[in-house]
Amino acid sequence: MLFTRATEYALLALVIIAKENKPLGTDYLSKRLDISRSFLAKILQSLAKQQILKSYKGATGGFTLARPPQELSIKEIAQAAEGKHISVFDCSSDQACCPSNKGDFCTLWPFLNRLQNKVDHFLEELTLKDIME
């Protein structure tokens, strides 16, 4: 699957964070988005680890964007939130991952790989700023 709730929540949180001029905490974001605090905290930590967010500790701590929204691609955000390369299908990037074990004989793989490449390019070009507008 291309995106899960982790990507959805990451994008929603990043839009809110991008619009603020101060660090926002997990409690505030989880209440505003009405989502699980622990799940959101895990996502935000992943985004911070991939240098999409900056994390600040303390009473006035929270998260801010590490770079401007126009420099954050949706592909980069999704991969950080998901913790893996995003794929249209399991085998679309690598024919060796074919779930039907057809490998070299799979007639769908060339089509799936072209589709994956187009999706990758689109998501690399689409930025957080684009979805904020």
Backbone as a printed PyTorch tensor [residue, N CA C, xyz], in Angstrom:
tensor([[[  0.8340,  -1.1740,   0.0000],
         [  0.0000,   0.0000,   0.0000],
         [  0.8850,   1.2450,   0.0000]],

        [[  0.4930,   2.2310,  -0.7340],
         [  1.2930,   3.4350,  -0.8810],
         [  1.3730,   4.2350,   0.4190]],

        [[  0.2540,   4.6400,   0.9690],
         [  0.2320,   5.4040,   2.2150],
         [ -0.6370,   4.7130,   3.2510]],

        [[ -0.2360,   4.8320,   4.5050],
         [ -1.0570,   4.3530,   5.6120],
         [ -1.4440,   5.5590,   6.4580]],

        [[ -2.0790,   5.2930,   7.5810],
         [ -2.4520,   6.3790,   8.4920],
         [ -1.2300,   7.1420,   8.9930]],

        [[ -0.0930,   6.4690,   9.0830],
         [  1.1210,   7.1460,   9.5420],
         [  1.4540,   8.3250,   8.6300]],

        [[  1.3700,   8.1310,   7.3340],
         [  1.6320,   9.2220,   6.3970],
         [  0.5520,  10.2840,   6.4970]],

        [[ -0.6920,   9.8620,   6.5760],
         [ -1.7990,  10.8140,   6.7110],
         [ -1.5970,  11.7010,   7.9390]],

        [[ -1.3100,  11.0880,   9.0900],
         [ -1.1220,  11.8530,  10.3230],
         [  0.1190,  12.7340,  10.2520]],

        [[  1.1760,  12.2340,   9.6240],
         [  2.3930,  13.0360,   9.4690],
         [  2.0970,  14.2930,   8.6610]],

        [[  1.3980,  14.1420,   7.5560],
         [  1.0790,  15.2930,   6.7150],
         [  0.1730,  16.2850,   7.4350]],

        [[ -0.8360,  15.7750,   8.1210],
         [ -1.7400,  16.6680,   8.8630],
         [ -0.9880,  17.4440,   9.9400]],

        [[ -0.1260,  16.7640,  10.6720],
         [  0.6470,  17.4220,  11.7240],
         [  1.6280,  18.4260,  11.1330]],

        [[  2.2800,  18.0750,  10.0330],
         [  3.2480,  18.9770,   9.4200],
         [  2.6000,  20.2510,   8.8900]],

        [[  1.4000,  20.1460,   8.3870],
         [  0.6890,  21.3390,   7.9190],
         [  0.4430,  22.2880,   9.0880]],

        [[  0.0080,  21.7580,  10.2170],
         [ -0.2260,  22.5910,  11.3970],
         [  1.0900,  23.1980,  11.8880]],

        [[  2.1180,  22.3800,  11.9810],
         [  3.4240,  22.8550,  12.4500],
         [  3.9580,  23.9520,  11.5280]],

        [[  3.7950,  23.7680,  10.2220],
         [  4.3140,  24.7290,   9.2460],
         [  3.6450,  26.0950,   9.3790]],

        [[  2.4050,  26.1180,   9.8350],
         [  1.6600,  27.3780,   9.9470],
         [  1.9580,  28.1400,  11.2330]],

        [[  2.6500,  27.5110,  12.1690],
         [  2.9430,  28.1520,  13.4600],
         [  4.3610,  28.7070,  13.4830]],

        [[  4.5850,  29.6650,  14.3420],
         [  5.9190,  30.2560,  14.4950],
         [  6.5880,  29.8190,  15.7780]],

        [[  6.1040,  28.7600,  16.3770],
         [  6.6610,  28.2830,  17.6470],
         [  6.5960,  26.7650,  17.6740]],

        [[  7.3990,  26.1450,  18.5200],
         [  7.3360,  24.6790,  18.6390],
         [  5.9650,  24.2270,  19.1520]],

        [[  5.4700,  23.1580,  18.5760],
         [  4.1890,  22.5860,  18.9960],
         [  4.4280,  21.1990,  19.5730]],

        [[  3.7960,  20.9360,  20.7040],
         [  3.9650,  19.6710,  21.3820],
         [  3.0350,  18.5860,  20.8750]],

        [[  3.3820,  17.3720,  21.2040],
         [  2.5870,  16.2110,  20.7990],
         [  1.1880,  16.2570,  21.3970]],

        [[  1.0680,  16.6820,  22.6460],
         [ -0.2550,  16.7690,  23.2730],
         [ -1.1700,  17.6950,  22.4800]],

        [[ -0.6660,  18.8860,  22.1850],
         [ -1.4580,  19.8680,  21.4410],
         [ -1.8680,  19.3050,  20.0780]],

        [[ -0.9140,  18.7440,  19.3510],
         [ -1.1960,  18.2280,  18.0140],
         [ -2.1720,  17.0560,  18.0450]],

        [[ -2.0000,  16.1450,  18.9930],
         [ -2.8860,  14.9750,  19.0450],
         [ -4.3190,  15.3940,  19.3810]],

        [[ -4.4620,  16.3950,  20.2550],
         [ -5.8130,  16.8920,  20.5740],
         [ -6.4240,  17.6230,  19.3890]],

        [[ -5.6220,  18.4420,  18.7450],
         [ -6.1240,  19.2080,  17.6000],
         [ -6.5440,  18.2980,  16.4520]],

        [[ -5.8020,  17.2100,  16.2550],
         [ -6.1070,  16.2800,  15.1690],
         [ -7.0180,  15.1370,  15.6020]],

        [[ -7.2630,  15.0410,  16.9210],
         [ -8.0870,  13.9730,  17.4920],
         [ -7.5540,  12.5890,  17.1090]],

        [[ -6.2430,  12.4020,  17.3750],
         [ -5.6030,  11.1180,  17.1080],
         [ -4.7900,  10.6900,  18.3250]],

        [[ -4.4100,   9.4410,  18.3490],
         [ -3.6570,   8.8700,  19.4550],
         [ -2.3450,   9.6090,  19.6850]],

        [[ -2.1280,  10.0320,  20.9230],
         [ -0.9150,  10.7540,  21.2770],
         [  0.3190,   9.8800,  21.0730]],

        [[  0.2580,   8.6260,  21.5160],
         [  1.4290,   7.7510,  21.4260],
         [  1.7840,   7.4400,  19.9730]],

        [[  0.7810,   7.2300,  19.1300],
         [  1.0400,   6.9530,  17.7170],
         [  1.6290,   8.1900,  17.0440]],

        [[  1.0770,   9.3600,  17.3400],
         [  1.5980,  10.5890,  16.7690],
         [  3.0260,  10.8590,  17.2500]],

        [[  3.2970,  10.6100,  18.5190],
         [  4.6420,  10.8230,  19.0620],
         [  5.6670,   9.9720,  18.3110]],

        [[  5.3110,   8.7440,  18.0330],
         [  6.2040,   7.8440,  17.2880],
         [  6.4700,   8.3940,  15.8830]],

        [[  5.4350,   8.8850,  15.2330],
         [  5.5710,   9.4420,  13.8840],
         [  6.4550,  10.6840,  13.9130]],

        [[  6.1860,  11.5800,  14.8720],
         [  6.9620,  12.8200,  14.9560],
         [  8.4280,  12.5420,  15.2610]],

        [[  8.7030,  11.5590,  16.0850],
         [ 10.0890,  11.1940,  16.3730],
         [ 10.7830,  10.6580,  15.1120]],

        [[ 10.0530,   9.8890,  14.3190],
         [ 10.6150,   9.3940,  13.0560],
         [ 10.9330,  10.5500,  12.1140]],

        [[ 10.0520,  11.5360,  12.0680],
         [ 10.2740,  12.7050,  11.2200],
         [ 11.4730,  13.5210,  11.7240]],

        [[ 11.6310,  13.5890,  13.0320],
         [ 12.7810,  14.3060,  13.6020],
         [ 14.0760,  13.5580,  13.3070]],

        [[ 14.0240,  12.2450,  13.3940],
         [ 15.2140,  11.4250,  13.1240],
         [ 15.6740,  11.5920,  11.6740]],

        [[ 14.7270,  11.8090,  10.7730],
         [ 15.0490,  11.9940,   9.3500],
         [ 15.2610,  13.4730,   8.9980]],

        [[ 15.3680,  14.3090,  10.0070],
         [ 15.6520,  15.7410,   9.8580],
         [ 14.5950,  16.4970,   9.0600]],

        [[ 13.3520,  16.0590,   9.2180],
         [ 12.2180,  16.7850,   8.6630],
         [ 11.7110,  17.7640,   9.7200]],

        [[ 11.8090,  17.3420,  10.9760],
         [ 11.4340,  18.1820,  12.1130],
         [ 12.6310,  18.4120,  13.0120]],

        [[ 12.5790,  19.5060,  13.7500],
         [ 13.5070,  19.7490,  14.8500],
         [ 12.7160,  19.5290,  16.1250]],

        [[ 13.3280,  18.8820,  17.0740],
         [ 12.6900,  18.5800,  18.3510],
         [ 13.3140,  19.4380,  19.4400]],

        [[ 12.4620,  20.0510,  20.2680],
         [ 12.9150,  20.8760,  21.3830],
         [ 12.3550,  20.2950,  22.6700]],

        [[ 13.2080,  20.1660,  23.6730],
         [ 12.7960,  19.6190,  24.9600],
         [ 12.4140,  20.7530,  25.9120]],

        [[ 11.7260,  20.3930,  26.9800],
         [ 11.3990,  21.3570,  28.0160],
         [  9.9520,  21.7950,  27.9870]],

        [[  9.6120,  22.6930,  28.9120],
         [  8.2340,  23.1500,  29.0790],
         [  7.6950,  23.8400,  27.8260]],

        [[  8.5500,  24.5310,  27.1160],
         [  8.1070,  25.2040,  25.8930],
         [  8.5840,  24.4580,  24.6530]],

        [[  8.8950,  23.1890,  24.8230],
         [  9.4150,  22.3700,  23.7360],
         [  8.3410,  21.9440,  22.7650]],

        [[  8.7420,  21.1210,  21.8500],
         [  7.8380,  20.6170,  20.8280],
         [  8.5910,  20.4130,  19.5350]],

        [[  7.8910,  20.6080,  18.4350],
         [  8.4600,  20.3630,  17.1140],
         [  8.2590,  21.5590,  16.2010]],

        [[  9.2720,  21.8410,  15.3900],
         [  9.1870,  22.8080,  14.3010],
         [  9.7530,  22.1430,  13.0480]],

        [[  9.4640,  22.7360,  11.9020],
         [ 10.0410,  22.2120,  10.6680],
         [ 11.5500,  22.4400,  10.6650]],

        [[ 12.2880,  21.4760,  10.1680],
         [ 13.7320,  21.6030,  10.0550],
         [ 14.1210,  22.3830,   8.8020]],

        [[ 13.2310,  22.3980,   7.8180],
         [ 13.4560,  23.1220,   6.5560],
         [ 12.1500,  23.7610,   6.1290]],

        [[ 12.2060,  24.7080,   5.2160],
         [ 10.9710,  25.3240,   4.7130],
         [ 10.0760,  24.2860,   4.0180]],

        [[  8.7510,  24.5040,   4.0280],
         [  7.8100,  23.5450,   3.4130],
         [  8.1050,  23.2370,   1.9510]],

        [[  8.6190,  24.1950,   1.2030],
         [  8.9100,  23.9650,  -0.2150],
         [ 10.1180,  23.0570,  -0.4270]],

        [[ 10.8650,  22.7700,   0.6340],
         [ 12.0230,  21.8790,   0.5320],
         [ 11.7350,  20.4700,   1.0480]],

        [[ 10.5110,  20.2260,   1.4730],
         [ 10.1460,  18.9070,   2.0180],
         [  9.2280,  18.1980,   1.0260]],

        [[  9.7540,  17.1680,   0.3720],
         [  8.9350,  16.4360,  -0.5980],
         [  7.9860,  15.4820,   0.1250]],

        [[  6.8780,  15.2300,  -0.5130],
         [  5.9010,  14.2860,   0.0440],
         [  6.4970,  12.8860,   0.0960]],

        [[  7.3310,  12.5550,  -0.8640],
         [  7.9830,  11.2400,  -0.8540],
         [  8.8710,  11.0970,   0.3800]],

        [[  9.6640,  12.1140,   0.6630],
         [ 10.5510,  12.0900,   1.8280],
         [  9.7470,  11.9680,   3.1270]],

        [[  8.6730,  12.7210,   3.2180],
         [  7.8190,  12.6940,   4.4120],
         [  7.1920,  11.3110,   4.5810]],

        [[  6.6300,  10.7880,   3.5100],
         [  5.9680,   9.4800,   3.5710],
         [  6.9380,   8.3740,   3.9550]],

        [[  8.1330,   8.3870,   3.3720],
         [  9.1170,   7.3520,   3.6920],
         [  9.5540,   7.4470,   5.1500]],

        [[  9.6890,   8.6610,   5.6630],
         [ 10.0640,   8.8230,   7.0710],
         [  8.9380,   8.3410,   7.9750]],

        [[  7.7030,   8.6660,   7.6300],
         [  6.5530,   8.2550,   8.4500],
         [  6.3360,   6.7490,   8.4050]],

        [[  6.5140,   6.1620,   7.2290],
         [  6.2780,   4.7280,   7.0560],
         [  7.4600,   3.8920,   7.5310]],

        [[  8.6450,   4.4880,   7.5400],
         [  9.8390,   3.7550,   7.9420],
         [ 10.3540,   2.8170,   6.8730]],

        [[  9.9450,   3.0540,   5.6270],
         [ 10.3890,   2.2110,   4.5140],
         [ 10.0950,   2.9280,   3.2030]],

        [[ 10.6510,   2.3820,   2.1360],
         [ 10.3620,   2.9090,   0.8010],
         [  8.8870,   2.6860,   0.5070]],

        [[  8.2210,   3.6860,  -0.0140],
         [  6.8040,   3.5280,  -0.3200],
         [  6.6470,   2.8920,  -1.6990]],

        [[  5.7570,   1.9420,  -1.7960],
         [  5.5570,   1.2080,  -3.0380],
         [  4.0870,   1.1220,  -3.3830]],

        [[  3.8060,   1.1830,  -4.6710],
         [  2.4450,   0.9830,  -5.1520],
         [  2.0320,  -0.4570,  -4.8650]],

        [[  2.9370,  -1.3950,  -5.1610],
         [  2.7740,  -2.8090,  -4.8500],
         [  4.0820,  -3.2970,  -4.2490]],

        [[  4.0620,  -4.4060,  -3.5510],
         [  5.2770,  -4.9220,  -2.9080],
         [  6.4320,  -5.0880,  -3.8830]],

        [[  6.1270,  -5.5040,  -5.0850],
         [  7.1850,  -5.8270,  -6.0390],
         [  7.4520,  -4.7300,  -7.0550]],

        [[  6.7820,  -3.6000,  -6.9730],
         [  6.8900,  -2.6070,  -8.0430],
         [  8.2780,  -1.9850,  -8.1800]],

        [[  9.0640,  -1.9670,  -7.1040],
         [ 10.4200,  -1.4150,  -7.1960],
         [ 11.4670,  -2.4870,  -7.4600]],

        [[ 11.1780,  -3.7150,  -7.0120],
         [ 12.1720,  -4.7790,  -7.0910],
         [ 11.4850,  -6.0810,  -7.4790]],

        [[ 11.7780,  -6.5460,  -8.6600],
         [ 11.1380,  -7.7600,  -9.1730],
         [ 11.4160,  -8.9810,  -8.2940]],

        [[ 12.5230,  -8.9680,  -7.5700],
         [ 12.8640, -10.1000,  -6.7040],
         [ 11.8840, -10.2410,  -5.5420]],

        [[ 11.1140,  -9.1950,  -5.2640],
         [ 10.1450,  -9.2320,  -4.1580],
         [  8.7810,  -9.7460,  -4.6020]],

        [[  8.6770, -10.2850,  -5.7780],
         [  7.4050, -10.7380,  -6.3260],
         [  6.7230, -11.7140,  -5.3660]],

        [[  5.5290, -11.3720,  -4.8500],
         [  4.8510, -12.2430,  -3.8970],
         [  4.3510, -13.5520,  -4.4980]],

        [[  4.2100, -13.5840,  -5.8190],
         [  3.7310, -14.8200,  -6.4430],
         [  4.8830, -15.7260,  -6.8690]],

        [[  6.1140, -15.3100,  -6.5260],
         [  7.3080, -16.0880,  -6.8520],
         [  7.4700, -16.3590,  -8.3420]],

        [[  6.9150, -15.4940,  -9.1630],
         [  7.0640, -15.6550, -10.6050],
         [  8.3770, -15.0500, -11.0860]],

        [[  8.9400, -14.1210, -10.2980],
         [ 10.2420, -13.5520, -10.6120],
         [ 10.3530, -13.0450, -12.0340]],

        [[ 11.3020, -13.6120, -12.7860],
         [ 11.5610, -13.1520, -14.1470],
         [ 10.3900, -13.3950, -15.0940]],

        [[  9.4540, -14.2190, -14.7330],
         [  8.3650, -14.5770, -15.6250],
         [  7.1290, -13.7090, -15.4400]],

        [[  7.1630, -12.8050, -14.4850],
         [  5.9960, -11.9690, -14.2150],
         [  5.8090, -10.9580, -15.3410]],

        [[  4.6920, -11.0270, -16.0090],
         [  4.4330, -10.1150, -17.1200],
         [  3.9440,  -8.7480, -16.6440]],

        [[  3.5180,  -8.6460, -15.4070],
         [  3.0440,  -7.3670, -14.8770],
         [  4.1670,  -6.4760, -14.3770]],

        [[  5.2990,  -7.0510, -14.0120],
         [  6.3420,  -6.2720, -13.3650],
         [  6.8160,  -5.0640, -14.1840]],

        [[  7.0610,  -5.1740, -15.4740],
         [  7.5020,  -3.9790, -16.2120],
         [  6.5040,  -2.8230, -16.0990]],

        [[  5.2060,  -3.1280, -16.1740],
         [  4.1770,  -2.0970, -16.0130],
         [  4.2010,  -1.5320, -14.5920]],

        [[  4.2540,  -2.4070, -13.6010],
         [  4.2580,  -1.9550, -12.2050],
         [  5.4850,  -1.1110, -11.9000]],

        [[  6.6190,  -1.4770, -12.4620],
         [  7.8390,  -0.7160, -12.2360],
         [  7.7510,   0.6730, -12.8730]],

        [[  7.1920,   0.7640, -14.0850],
         [  7.0070,   2.0780, -14.7230],
         [  6.0520,   2.9300, -13.9060]],

        [[  4.9770,   2.3310, -13.4100],
         [  4.0250,   3.0490, -12.5610],
         [  4.7100,   3.5470, -11.2940]],

        [[  5.5110,   2.6960, -10.6620],
         [  6.2270,   3.0850,  -9.4480],
         [  7.1530,   4.2640,  -9.7240]],

        [[  7.8590,   4.2210, -10.8410],
         [  8.7670,   5.3130, -11.1880],
         [  8.0200,   6.6300, -11.3850]],

        [[  6.8450,   6.5730, -12.0030],
         [  6.0410,   7.7860, -12.2010],
         [  5.5210,   8.3150, -10.8620]],

        [[  5.0710,   7.4260, -10.0020],
         [  4.5900,   7.8330,  -8.6790],
         [  5.7430,   8.4340,  -7.8710]],

        [[  6.9100,   7.7820,  -7.8970],
         [  8.0850,   8.3080,  -7.1890],
         [  8.4180,   9.7140,  -7.6660]],

        [[  8.4510,   9.9100,  -8.9660],
         [  8.7820,  11.2290,  -9.5210],
         [  7.7500,  12.2710,  -9.0820]],

        [[  6.4790,  11.9300,  -9.1670],
         [  5.4110,  12.8540,  -8.7670],
         [  5.5520,  13.2460,  -7.3020]],

        [[  5.7900,  12.2570,  -6.4290],
         [  5.8900,  12.5300,  -4.9970],
         [  7.1830,  13.2610,  -4.6330]],

        [[  8.2220,  13.0990,  -5.4370],
         [  9.4630,  13.8560,  -5.2250],
         [  9.2530,  15.3260,  -5.5760]],

        [[  8.4430,  15.5930,  -6.5810],
         [  8.1900,  16.9640,  -7.0300],
         [  7.1540,  17.6850,  -6.1590]],

        [[  6.2300,  16.9480,  -5.5800],
         [  5.1740,  17.5240,  -4.7420],
         [  5.7500,  17.8080,  -3.3610]],

        [[  5.5240,  19.0180,  -2.8680],
         [  6.0870,  19.4030,  -1.5760],
         [  5.0050,  19.6680,  -0.5450]],

        [[  5.4430,  19.8120,   0.6980],
         [  4.5130,  20.1710,   1.7630],
         [  3.8380,  21.4960,   1.4500]],

        [[  4.5730,  22.4240,   0.9010],
         [  3.9920,  23.7270,   0.5330],
         [  2.8560,  23.5350,  -0.4690]],

        [[  3.0350,  22.6350,  -1.4350],
         [  2.0000,  22.3840,  -2.4380],
         [  0.6930,  21.9200,  -1.8130]],

        [[  0.7790,  21.0570,  -0.8180],
         [ -0.4670,  20.5520,  -0.2290],
         [ -1.0650,  21.5390,   0.7780]],

        [[ -0.2710,  22.5290,   1.1790],
         [ -0.7900,  23.5460,   2.0810],
         [ -1.6130,  24.5980,   1.3380]],

        [[ -1.4270,  24.6920,   0.0310],
         [ -2.1030,  25.7390,  -0.7350],
         [ -3.4820,  25.3270,  -1.1730]]])
